[in-house]
């Protein structure tokens, strides 16, 4: 679900919450709040998971760069060889 769809869904929940408040349906208000909290937690977990994935990709790339540089250093003649 993209951010635009999530925002619309939250807006819809808020509209429903206001309607539940107007008709004084406290049970429905609690259900809507619980659904909003669940959605917010899911959104946070999705963002956190994407961030962790991005960090792993950066780590892998850095590790490859270090390995490549190390191999270059090993192949290059040193001053001691002259």
HELIX and SHEET records of a PDB file:
HELIX    1   1 UNK A    3  UNK A   22  1                                  20    
HELIX    2   2 UNK A   26  UNK A   75  1                                  50    
HELIX    3   3 UNK A   79  UNK A   81  5                                   3    
END                                                                             
